[in-house]
Amino acid sequence: MIFNDDSQDLELVSDINMVPFIDIMLVLLVVFMITVPVMTSQLDIQLPQSSTATNESKPKAITLFLTADGKVSLDDQSLTQIQLQEKLTAIALQKPQPVVHLEADKNTRYQVIMDTLLIAKNAGVNTLGFVFES
């Protein structure tokens, strides 16, 4: 509040100071003047068209089971370590490469799991997921 200096004349000046409002409006005007042309500008680009139809279907997931006694099975087919290497190499060569899900018994030794992961890595499997119960 602003008061006059005269001690006799104590009158309250009740004017609204418009300068801060004008400053804010000018800043907003400048911001909109800069952003609107940027948002509306577009480039006319002619993208090339594909001559072949791309019909990529998702590959089915392959489940790799490890039992508590260390036996390995791939989609319910029991395998030896060498057979597993051959099957995973064939899977890794597929385009697109299917996802391999590793499902191990909770009592499986850690070494068996690590050996299986190493076989999958050496076979060229890129995507491997772990399956567990919550």
QUISULMO-V822442 format. One record per helix or strand. SS is the DSSP state (hx for helix, st for strand). FROM is the first residue (numbers start at 0). LEN is the number of residues. If there is no record, write none. Layout:
ss: <SS/SS>
from: <FROM/FROM>
len: <LEN/LEN>
This chain:
ss: <st/st/hx/st/st/st/hx/st/hx/st>
from: <1/11/18/61/71/76/80/99/109/127>
len: <2/2/22/5/3/3/12/5/14/4>
